[in-house]
Amino acid sequence: MNSDTPAEASKNYTIALQPIVDGQLRHVADELLYRGHFDAATASVDDDVKATARACSVAIYEIGLKKLCGARKLFVNVSEQWLLNPDLHALPANQVVLEILESTRPTPEVKKALERLKAQGYTLAIDDFQTQEDHQSLLEYCDIVKLDISSDITHEMIKSLQQQKLTLLAERVETREEFEHFKALGVTLFQGYFYERPTAQKTRYVRRSSPKANLLRLIAKLYKPEINMQEIKSLVAQDPYLVEAVLRRANSVWHALAKPSYKLSDCIQLLGVNELRTMVTIILFANNSPANKLNLIKGLTKALACEQVAKSRRMDDEEGFIIGLLSHMPVILNIDLDTLMKELNLGGSFWRTLITREGHFGAMLNDVESAESGIKLEGLPDSLILSAAARARSLIDNTLVLYRQR
């Protein structure tokens, strides 16, 4: 158990990866593991759904799968409660292997959920397989069976599983001798200290949460019979953390963009409703600590002021909003701008706008920052910053009022 307070744990949690190798010792996959803080040797989990949500949030929305594990598969532990929540079923199925916890009961509801996940293209694994009837009845949905070799694994069990055309993964392999023994028995994947211990992953973020009420409003809007994408975009735009997650995810290699996109509406369209639902739900379940309200207001103020100036100059006001918001993102996320730009993969022209202030949008950003400093400029209303700040405070305060009413 770690000694962090709940608030500290919300900021300090991270993930670890443990490699999975094949019979030629090629690193072909990784298991995603939750850690309460960077120095924790093991997980301390009191809520399986929250632990998985936090691990997925760090892996997919903070670090990004390309940077984390390249093209390798990522095994993610999912509990019965996770399986039964369709809001969580839009992880990247081409790369994520869902590892069903051994405590999962083979209820009709669970089996229906596994059928849906198989239809969505997921690879399913069952963890710590035993010969009890509960586990046996789930095998028809699984592709991979993980065998804890520290328990009683018989030759008969291995032969039976092979006859069912299941891929076998030996875990807790401690020595080279154990590796060679189970390889000779026909096991094809291996995980354990003989190859590598789990490695904790450092993130650059001082983690703060998205306002819960805004996420709840988004989920409600995303489940309406007729979804208004303009409303969705407006709610996403109120939350700098969610904006950053949407941009990062949309510009990841998984979506294979021909060129980077930083228009929020394009990125939301690219993600689609299902993945956006999953993203919002995961970030909500991750239950981060409260965001810094002052920094949120300042970031939104700058974004709204840039939006207004861009519109008055007949430029793309949405691009103006995003440029203004991301220019303040280093303060909100405690990350330098150059690192943020590289991680978001937004391309050279956008980098030049923010870093060297080239072009019309660079001039717009300079003018808004001058107005923030109290400098009066021709063509800009004297009330630009005050009116933008009032709108920003109203957006944040309305969100907080809604949350208190729930």
Secondary structure as UniProt FT lines:
FT   HELIX           6..12
FT   STRAND          14..22
FT   TURN            23..24
FT   STRAND          27..35
FT   TURN            38..39
FT   HELIX           48..56
FT   HELIX           57..63
FT   HELIX           65..69
FT   TURN            70..71
FT   STRAND          73..78
FT   HELIX           80..83
FT   HELIX           86..88
FT   TURN            93..95
FT   STRAND          96..100
FT   TURN            102..103
FT   HELIX           108..119
FT   TURN            120..121
FT   STRAND          123..126
FT   HELIX           133..136
FT   TURN            137..138
FT   HELIX           139..141
FT   STRAND          144..148
FT   TURN            149..150
FT   HELIX           155..163
FT   TURN            164..165
FT   STRAND          167..171
FT   HELIX           176..184
FT   TURN            185..186
FT   STRAND          189..191
FT   TURN            193..195
FT   STRAND          199..201
FT   HELIX           212..222
FT   HELIX           229..237
FT   HELIX           240..250
FT   HELIX           253..255
FT   HELIX           264..286
FT   HELIX           293..312
FT   TURN            313..314
FT   HELIX           317..333
FT   HELIX           337..344
FT   HELIX           348..351
FT   HELIX           352..356
FT   HELIX           359..372
FT   TURN            373..374
FT   TURN            378..379
FT   TURN            382..383
FT   HELIX           384..405
//
